[in-house]
């Protein structure tokens, strides 16, 4: 697992590129923009798979409500 929280949104394309070749597990403490394209990403907090930023934002929103109310 790598801590990607120190990376800016410019790292997202590299993360997706590496992940297209091998499984990658990252830790994010912020909502990183992975752009307008489609992808497959498992959110470990919920085990749900999202396929675009709208799905990732929805997962982020659920996690924030669970954590902060």
C-alpha positions in Angstrom: 0.0 0.0 0.0 1.3 3.4 -0.9 0.2 6.7 0.7 -1.0 8.8 -2.2 -2.3 11.6 0.0 0.8 13.7 -0.6 0.3 13.5 -4.3 -1.7 16.1 -6.2 -4.4 15.4 -8.8 -1.6 15.3 -11.4 -0.6 11.9 -10.0 -4.0 10.4 -10.8 -3.1 9.6 -14.4 0.0 7.8 -13.3 -1.8 5.8 -10.7 -4.4 4.7 -13.3 -1.6 3.9 -15.8 0.2 1.7 -13.3 -3.1 0.1 -12.2 -3.8 -0.9 -15.8 -0.8 -3.1 -15.6 -1.0 -4.4 -12.0 -3.1 -4.2 -8.9 -2.4 -1.1 -6.9 -3.5 -0.3 -3.4 -3.3 3.4 -2.3 -4.3 5.3 0.8 -6.0 8.7 0.1 -7.0 11.2 2.7 -8.6 13.5 0.2 -10.8 13.2 -2.9 -8.3 12.9 -5.8 -9.7 13.7 -9.3 -9.3 10.7 -11.6 -10.8 12.7 -14.5 -13.8 12.1 -16.8 -12.8 8.7 -18.0 -14.0 5.2 -16.9 -12.0 3.0 -14.6 -12.5 0.2 -12.1 -11.6 1.0 -8.5 -12.5 -0.9 -5.4 -13.0 1.3 -2.4 -11.7 -0.7 0.6 -13.8 1.1 3.1 -17.0 -0.3 1.6 -15.7 -3.0 -0.8 -17.7 -1.3 -3.6 -16.3 -1.0 -7.1 -16.8 2.4 -8.8 -16.3 3.1 -12.5 -16.1 6.9 -12.7 -15.7 10.0 -10.6 -19.4 10.2 -9.8 -19.3 6.8 -8.2 -16.1 7.7 -6.3 -17.6 11.0 -5.0 -20.7 9.1 -3.8 -18.4 6.7 -1.9 -16.5 9.6 -0.4 -19.7 11.3 0.7 -20.9 8.1 2.4 -17.5 7.7 4.2 -17.5 11.4 5.3 -21.1 11.1 6.7 -20.2 7.9 8.5 -17.1 9.5 10.0 -18.3 13.0 10.8 -22.1 12.6 10.9 
